[in-house]
Amino acid sequence: MFDLIIRGGTIVDGTGAARFRGDVAVTDGRIVRIAPSIDEAAAEVIDATGHVVTPGFVDIHTHYDGQVSWDDLLEPTSGHGVTTIVMGNCGVGFAPVRPGREEWLVQLMEGVEDIPGTALHEGITWSWETFPEYLDAVDARRYSMDVAAYVPHASVRAYVMGDRGARNEPATADDIAAMGRIVREAREAGAVGFSTSRTLNHKARDGEPVPGTFAAFDELQGMAEALVAAGGGLFEVAPQGLEFDRPVFLGEVDWMADLAARTGLPVTFAMLQNEQNADSWREALDVVDRVNAKGGRMHPQIAARPFGMMIGWDGYHFFSKRPTFMELAARSSMSELRSALRRPDVKARILAETDAPADPSKQFDGIGAFMQMMVDKMYSMGTPPDYEPGPELLVSNMAAAAGQDSLSFAYDLLNEDDGHAFLMLPFFNYVGGSQDAIYEMLQHPATVSGLSDGGAHVRMICDASIPTYVLTHWARDRRRGPKLTLEQAVKVQTHDTANVVGFHDRGVLAEGKRADINIIDIDALSLGFPHAESDLPAGGTRLLQTATGYVATIVNGVITRRHGVDTGARPGRLVRA
C-alpha cells in the first residue's frame, strides 16, 4: 500500500517536457511510481482530474533568517506552492554573531531588508554564536517547507574584523584567512553557499553600507576558495551598479565571470532592467554565454515581474508626513483612519499642507516626499492586480483625462476599495511600460527565477507571490506580448532553481525524487490583492498576498495545504548541503 496516490492529473514534471496524464504514487516521502494508471491501494487518494500536477517550487532568494526563529508557517511564501526556500541572501543574516553584537545585526537587516527591528528583537531566540550552531537551531524546528541557508558575508566579516569589518575597512591576509575558515566550517556544516552584497542601496539603519560592499577581489577570492575546499557551493552576489551604472555593473559581471572560471563554482547574481541603461542586462548575458560555453556556471537571478514598491494607506505613501495625516494616524485605528481619509475636508487639509521634517532615526520616514516626485511613474493596478498595466493606467494620464491634479487623483485612488487599494511604482523591469524584457530573460537558458525577497521589505512589496504570478501571468493571462508555455513556467521555478543550488533530489517529478508536489486548478488560479496584517512579533505590520487555485501542496509526502488552507502539518526541515 502506498501512502498517497494522486490520480488522473495532468503531469508537468519540471523538466520542460510535454505534459501528460498520469498517476503519482508516494511512499515515505518519495515518489515511487509514475504511470498512466496506478490501481493499487493507498492510505489517501487525491483525485487530480482536470488539475495540473507539478513539482513544488524552489525559491532561492528569501530573507527568513530571523523569521525561522518564531514562525513555522513562513508566510507569505508558503501560500504560493513553494516547498523549499533558501535564505541568507545579499550577504546579510544572523550568524555568526559575537555575544553583544546581536543588536548590530538586527539594525543591519532592518536597514537592508526593511524588516521591523522590533519584530526581530522580540522574535529571534539567539541561541547560537557560530554558523553551525545557527543551523542546528534551525534544524531543531519543523516548518511548512524545507529551509536552506547561505553563510552571509556581512556577518562573517563583522565577526572576524569587528568594527573594522562593519566600517568596510580593507581586510588583511589574516582577516581573509579567518573569514575563510568560518565559510569553510559553515559549508561543511550544511550551508548551501556564500552570499555577498556590493550594491550601495544596501545599508544598515545608520546609513553604513553592508560589510563587504567594497571588498577587494582577494577577499572575495578567499571566500570562494574556502567554498571549494569544503566541496563547493553557490556563490551569490548582489552586484554594484545594477540599478543605474552600466560600466560598474558590467565590471562586476566581469569579475564574477573570472571567479567562476578560476574556481569552477556556480555564481548567481541579481540582474534587472533599468531605464538609464535599458540593455545592460543583454550585455551581461553575452558574458554569461561566453563563460558557460567554456564549462562555467553563471546564473543571473531575475524577477519575473516589475521590481519596485507598492503604495497604499497600509504601507508607504505620499502623505505620511502631512500633519493632518500624522494626527489622525496617531489616534485612530486603521479602519477609523481609512474612514476619515475619505472625508473631503480631510483630503483638502492634507493636500494643502507641507510635509513635516523627516525623522532621520526612523527608516524611510521621508519617503513620502520621494513618492510625490515619482507620481508620474505610478500605475493604478485595478482588481485583480495587474502587474503589466498599460499607459491608460498611469496615474498622471488618468488624472489628465479627468482634468485633475495628479497628487489629488492619486489620493482618491488610494481610497478605492474602502482604502485598501495600492498603486504600483516599478523601478526596474518595466522600461517602456512593458514586460517584454522579462520575457526575454525568462527564455534564456542560464537565468533562474528569483528575487522574491520573501520575508523582507514587508511594507513595500509582496513578491513572495511571484511563483503564482509566473503561472497566471506568464503561462495563461498575458495579453500585451508573448507568453511562456506552462511547461516553461513550471521549469524555471522547479528544475532550474533547484539545480543551480545543487538540490538534485527535488525540482522534478520522477521516481526516487522527493515528494514535493503541487496540485493546481490552473483555470481557477488567481492572486488576491496585497493586504496588511499586524501579525509580526511586537505587532509589526506586513503585506500578505493570498492565492486561490492550489488544490494541495505536498512537502516530503505530507499535505501541508488543502485548497489554500494550512493543514498544520510541518514536514519541512533544514536542508544541509
HUHU-V694410 format. One record per residue. N is the residue number from 1. RES is the residue in one letter. PHI is phi as a letter, one per 40 degrees, with the letter a starting at -180 (* if undefined). OMEGA is omega in whole degrees, -180 to 180 (* if undefined). NEAR is the number of other C-alpha atoms within 8 Angstrom. Layout:
((N:RES:PHI:OMEGA:NEAR) (N:RES:PHI:OMEGA:NEAR))
This chain:
((1:M:*:176:6) (2:F:c:173:11) (3:D:c:-174:12) (4:L:a:169:13) (5:I:b:172:14) (6:I:b:-171:12) (7:R:b:166:14) (8:G:g:-179:12) (9:G:c:172:15) (10:T:c:-172:14) (11:I:c:171:11) (12:V:b:-161:17) (13:D:c:178:14) (14:G:g:-179:15) (15:T:c:-172:8) (16:G:g:179:10) (17:A:c:-179:8) (18:A:c:178:6) (19:R:c:177:9) (20:F:a:179:7) (21:R:c:180:9) (22:G:a:177:13) (23:D:b:179:14) (24:V:b:178:13) (25:A:b:-175:14) (26:V:b:173:15) (27:T:a:177:11) (28:D:f:175:7) (29:G:g:-180:11) (30:R:b:171:13) (31:I:c:-176:16) (32:V:b:177:10) (33:R:a:169:9) (34:I:b:-175:12) (35:A:a:176:8) (36:P:d:178:7) (37:S:a:177:8) (38:I:b:-172:11) (39:D:c:-179:4) (40:E:c:-179:6) (41:A:c:177:6) (42:A:a:177:10) (43:A:c:176:8) (44:E:a:177:7) (45:V:b:175:9) (46:I:b:176:8) (47:D:c:-178:8) (48:A:b:-180:13) (49:T:d:-179:8) (50:G:g:-179:8) (51:H:b:178:11) (52:V:c:178:14) (53:V:b:-176:14) (54:T:b:167:15) (55:P:c:170:16) (56:G:c:-178:16) (57:F:c:-180:12) (58:V:b:-178:13) (59:D:c:-172:13) (60:I:c:-179:11) (61:H:b:178:13) (62:T:b:-179:16) (63:H:b:179:14) (64:Y:c:-173:12) (65:D:d:176:10) (66:G:c:-176:12) (67:Q:c:179:12) (68:V:c:178:10) (69:S:c:-174:10) (70:W:b:-171:9) (71:D:b:178:8) (72:D:c:179:10) (73:L:c:178:9) (74:L:f:170:13) (75:E:c:5:8) (76:P:c:-173:14) (77:T:c:-172:12) (78:S:c:-180:12) (79:G:c:-175:11) (80:H:b:173:13) (81:G:g:-179:13) (82:V:c:-180:14) (83:T:b:175:17) (84:T:a:175:12) (85:I:b:171:14) (86:V:b:179:13) (87:M:b:-178:14) (88:G:g:-179:16) (89:N:c:173:15) (90:C:g:174:11) (91:G:g:-177:17) (92:V:b:179:16) (93:G:a:-172:15) (94:F:b:175:11) (95:A:a:-4:13) (96:P:c:-179:12) (97:V:a:173:13) (98:R:c:175:8) (99:P:d:-177:6) (100:G:g:-180:5) (101:R:b:-178:8) (102:E:c:-179:11) (103:E:d:180:8) (104:W:c:179:7) (105:L:c:177:12) (106:V:c:-180:12) (107:Q:c:177:12) (108:L:c:180:13) (109:M:c:179:13) (110:E:c:-179:13) (111:G:c:-175:15) (112:V:c:-170:12) (113:E:b:174:10) (114:D:f:172:11) (115:I:b:-175:13) (116:P:d:180:8) (117:G:c:179:9) (118:T:c:178:9) (119:A:c:180:13) (120:L:c:180:13) (121:H:c:-176:9) (122:E:c:-171:8) (123:G:c:-175:11) (124:I:c:-177:10) (125:T:c:-179:6) (126:W:f:178:6) (127:S:b:-176:7) (128:W:a:168:11) (129:E:b:-178:12) (130:T:c:177:9) (131:F:c:174:13) (132:P:d:177:10) (133:E:c:176:10) (134:Y:c:178:13) (135:L:c:178:11) (136:D:c:178:8) (137:A:c:176:10) (138:V:c:-179:11) (139:D:c:-179:9) (140:A:c:180:6) (141:R:b:175:8) (142:R:b:-172:10) (143:Y:b:177:14) (144:S:c:178:16) (145:M:a:176:15) (146:D:c:-174:14) (147:V:b:174:13) (148:A:b:-174:13) (149:A:a:165:10) (150:Y:c:166:13) (151:V:c:-171:18) (152:P:c:-177:16) (153:H:d:-175:14) (154:A:d:-180:14) (155:S:c:180:16) (156:V:c:-178:14) (157:R:c:180:14) (158:A:c:179:13) (159:Y:c:-177:11) (160:V:c:-169:10) (161:M:b:-179:11) (162:G:g:-178:9) (163:D:c:177:7) (164:R:c:179:10) (165:G:c:180:16) (166:A:c:-180:13) (167:R:c:178:9) (168:N:g:172:13) (169:E:c:-178:7) (170:P:c:177:8) (171:A:c:174:11) (172:T:c:177:6) (173:A:c:178:6) (174:D:c:177:7) (175:D:d:-178:10) (176:I:c:179:12) (177:A:c:180:9) (178:A:c:176:9) (179:M:c:179:12) (180:G:d:179:12) (181:R:c:179:9) (182:I:c:179:10) (183:V:c:178:14) (184:R:c:178:12) (185:E:d:-180:11) (186:A:c:179:12) (187:R:c:179:15) (188:E:c:177:9) (189:A:c:176:10) (190:G:h:174:11) (191:A:d:-178:14) (192:V:c:180:14) (193:G:i:-176:14) (194:F:b:178:18) (195:S:b:178:16) (196:T:a:176:16) (197:S:b:179:15) (198:R:b:180:13) (199:T:c:179:11) (200:L:c:175:8) (201:N:c:180:6) (202:H:c:-178:12) (203:K:b:175:13) (204:A:c:179:14) (205:R:d:-178:11) (206:D:c:178:7) (207:G:g:179:7) (208:E:c:175:8) (209:P:d:-180:12) (210:V:d:175:17) (211:P:d:-175:14) (212:G:h:-178:14) (213:T:d:-176:12) (214:F:b:-179:7) (215:A:d:177:10) (216:A:c:-176:7) (217:F:c:-179:6) (218:D:c:176:6) (219:E:c:179:10) (220:L:c:177:9) (221:Q:c:178:9) (222:G:c:178:11) (223:M:c:178:13) (224:A:c:180:13) (225:E:c:176:10) (226:A:c:175:12) (227:L:c:-180:15) (228:V:d:-180:11) (229:A:c:-180:8) (230:A:c:176:10) (231:G:h:178:6) (232:G:h:-178:9) (233:G:h:-176:14) (234:L:c:179:13) (235:F:b:-173:12) (236:E:b:-173:13) (237:V:b:163:14) (238:A:c:-167:11) (239:P:c:171:12) (240:Q:c:172:11) (241:G:g:-175:13) (242:L:d:-171:13) (243:E:c:-173:8) (244:F:a:-170:9) (245:D:b:-176:9) (246:R:d:-178:10) (247:P:d:-180:7) (248:V:c:-180:10) (249:F:c:-179:12) (250:L:c:173:12) (251:G:c:175:8) (252:E:c:179:11) (253:V:c:180:10) (254:D:c:-179:9) (255:W:c:176:8) (256:M:c:176:9) (257:A:c:178:12) (258:D:c:179:8) (259:L:c:178:12) (260:A:c:-179:14) (261:A:c:-178:10) (262:R:c:-169:6) (263:T:b:-174:9) (264:G:g:-180:9) (265:L:c:167:15) (266:P:c:-179:13) (267:V:b:176:13) (268:T:b:-178:12) (269:F:a:179:11) (270:A:c:179:12) (271:M:b:-178:9) (272:L:b:173:11) (273:Q:c:177:14) (274:N:b:-175:13) (275:E:c:-175:8) (276:Q:c:179:5) (277:N:b:-168:10) (278:A:c:-177:9) (279:D:b:-178:7) (280:S:c:178:10) (281:W:c:177:10) (282:R:c:177:7) (283:E:c:176:9) (284:A:c:180:10) (285:L:c:175:8) (286:D:c:177:8) (287:V:c:179:11) (288:V:d:-179:12) (289:D:c:-179:9) (290:R:c:-180:8) (291:V:c:-177:13) (292:N:c:177:10) (293:A:c:179:7) (294:K:c:177:6) (295:G:g:178:6) (296:G:c:-179:12) (297:R:b:175:11) (298:M:b:-174:13) (299:H:b:176:13) (300:P:c:173:11) (301:Q:c:-178:13) (302:I:b:174:15) (303:A:c:-174:13) (304:A:c:172:11) (305:R:a:-179:9) (306:P:d:-175:12) (307:F:b:-176:9) (308:G:a:180:10) (309:M:a:176:10) (310:M:c:180:12) (311:I:b:180:12) (312:G:a:179:12) (313:W:d:-178:12) (314:D:c:-179:8) (315:G:b:176:11) (316:Y:c:-179:13) (317:H:a:-172:11) (318:F:c:-160:10) (319:F:b:-174:9) (320:S:c:-180:9) (321:K:b:173:13) (322:R:c:-173:12) (323:P:d:-180:11) (324:T:c:178:9) (325:F:c:-178:11) (326:M:c:179:10) (327:E:c:-180:8) (328:L:c:-178:10) (329:A:c:-177:10) (330:A:c:-174:6) (331:R:b:-175:6) (332:S:b:166:9) (333:S:c:-179:7) (334:M:c:179:7) (335:S:c:177:7) (336:E:c:179:8) (337:L:c:179:11) (338:R:d:179:12) (339:S:c:-179:10) (340:A:c:-177:9) (341:L:c:178:10) (342:R:c:180:10) (343:R:c:-179:8) (344:P:d:-178:7) (345:D:c:177:6) (346:V:c:178:11) (347:K:d:-178:11) (348:A:c:-180:8) (349:R:c:-178:9) (350:I:c:-178:12) (351:L:c:-179:8) (352:A:c:-176:6) (353:E:c:169:8) (354:T:b:-177:7) (355:D:c:169:9) (356:A:c:179:7) (357:P:d:178:6) (358:A:c:177:7) (359:D:c:-176:7) (360:P:c:179:6) (361:S:c:-179:4) (362:K:b:-177:6) (363:Q:c:178:7) (364:F:f:-177:5) (365:D:c:-180:10) (366:G:b:-174:10) (367:I:c:180:10) (368:G:d:179:13) (369:A:c:176:9) (370:F:c:-179:9) (371:M:c:179:10) (372:Q:c:179:9) (373:M:c:-176:7) (374:M:b:-173:8) (375:V:c:-179:12) (376:D:c:178:9) (377:K:b:-176:10) (378:M:c:-178:13) (379:Y:b:165:11) (380:S:c:-172:12) (381:M:c:-179:13) (382:G:g:179:6) (383:T:b:-3:6) (384:P:c:-175:8) (385:P:c:-179:9) (386:D:b:-180:8) (387:Y:c:173:8) (388:E:b:-178:8) (389:P:c:178:12) (390:G:c:-177:8) (391:P:c:179:7) (392:E:c:179:7) (393:L:b:169:11) (394:L:c:-177:14) (395:V:d:-179:15) (396:S:c:178:11) (397:N:c:178:10) (398:M:c:179:11) (399:A:c:180:12) (400:A:c:179:10) (401:A:c:180:7) (402:A:c:-179:6) (403:G:g:-177:6) (404:Q:b:172:9) (405:D:c:-174:8) (406:S:c:-177:12) (407:L:c:176:8) (408:S:c:179:9) (409:F:c:178:12) (410:A:c:177:10) (411:Y:d:-180:9) (412:D:c:179:8) (413:L:c:179:11) (414:L:c:180:13) (415:N:c:178:13) (416:E:c:-178:9) (417:D:f:180:6) (418:D:f:177:8) (419:G:g:179:11) (420:H:b:-175:12) (421:A:c:176:12) (422:F:b:167:12) (423:L:b:-180:13) (424:M:b:175:13) (425:L:b:-180:11) (426:P:c:176:12) (427:F:c:-174:10) (428:F:b:176:13) (429:N:g:178:16) (430:Y:a:178:13) (431:V:c:-178:11) (432:G:g:179:4) (433:G:g:-177:9) (434:S:a:174:11) (435:Q:c:-178:12) (436:D:c:178:7) (437:A:c:178:10) (438:I:c:178:12) (439:Y:d:178:11) (440:E:c:180:8) (441:M:c:-179:9) (442:L:c:-178:13) (443:Q:c:-174:7) (444:H:c:-174:7) (445:P:c:-177:5) (446:A:c:-175:9) (447:T:c:174:12) (448:V:b:178:13) (449:S:c:-179:12) (450:G:a:175:11) (451:L:g:178:12) (452:S:c:-178:13) (453:D:f:178:11) (454:G:d:-179:13) (455:G:g:-176:15) (456:A:b:179:11) (457:H:f:-163:11) (458:V:c:177:12) (459:R:b:-177:12) (460:M:b:-173:11) (461:I:b:168:10) (462:C:a:-175:14) (463:D:c:171:9) (464:A:c:179:12) (465:S:c:-177:14) (466:I:d:179:10) (467:P:d:176:12) (468:T:c:-180:13) (469:Y:c:179:11) (470:V:d:180:11) (471:L:c:-175:13) (472:T:c:-176:12) (473:H:c:-171:9) (474:W:c:-179:13) (475:A:b:-174:13) (476:R:b:-162:9) (477:D:b:-172:7) (478:R:d:-179:10) (479:R:b:-172:5) (480:R:b:179:6) (481:G:i:-177:6) (482:P:c:-179:7) (483:K:b:169:9) (484:L:c:167:10) (485:T:c:177:8) (486:L:c:179:10) (487:E:c:178:15) (488:Q:c:-177:9) (489:A:c:177:13) (490:V:c:-176:14) (491:K:d:-174:12) (492:V:c:-179:12) (493:Q:b:175:15) (494:T:b:179:16) (495:H:d:-172:13) (496:D:c:-179:11) (497:T:c:178:15) (498:A:c:-176:14) (499:N:c:-176:10) (500:V:c:178:10) (501:V:c:-178:10) (502:G:g:176:8) (503:F:c:-175:9) (504:H:c:179:7) (505:D:c:-176:6) (506:R:a:178:14) (507:G:g:174:18) (508:V:b:172:12) (509:L:c:-180:14) (510:A:a:179:9) (511:E:c:-178:9) (512:G:g:180:7) (513:K:c:176:11) (514:R:d:179:11) (515:A:c:171:14) (516:D:b:-164:14) (517:I:a:168:13) (518:N:b:169:15) (519:I:b:-167:13) (520:I:b:168:13) (521:D:c:-170:12) (522:I:c:180:10) (523:D:c:-178:5) (524:A:c:-176:7) (525:L:c:-179:13) (526:S:a:176:9) (527:L:b:170:13) (528:G:c:177:10) (529:F:c:175:9) (530:P:d:178:9) (531:H:a:-175:9) (532:A:c:173:11) (533:E:b:177:8) (534:S:c:-173:8) (535:D:b:173:8) (536:L:c:174:9) (537:P:d:-177:10) (538:A:g:177:7) (539:G:g:180:8) (540:G:c:-177:11) (541:T:b:176:11) (542:R:a:174:11) (543:L:c:174:14) (544:L:b:178:11) (545:Q:b:-177:12) (546:T:c:177:12) (547:A:b:170:13) (548:T:b:178:11) (549:G:h:174:13) (550:Y:c:-180:16) (551:V:c:177:12) (552:A:a:169:13) (553:T:b:-173:16) (554:I:b:179:15) (555:V:b:180:18) (556:N:f:178:12) (557:G:g:-177:15) (558:V:b:-179:9) (559:I:c:-179:11) (560:T:c:177:15) (561:R:a:173:13) (562:R:b:180:12) (563:H:f:176:9) (564:G:g:-176:12) (565:V:b:178:6) (566:D:c:179:8) (567:T:c:-174:8) (568:G:g:179:6) (569:A:c:-178:9) (570:R:b:179:11) (571:P:c:-178:13) (572:G:c:-178:13) (573:R:a:176:12) (574:L:c:173:10) (575:V:b:177:8) (576:R:c:179:8) (577:A:c:*:9))
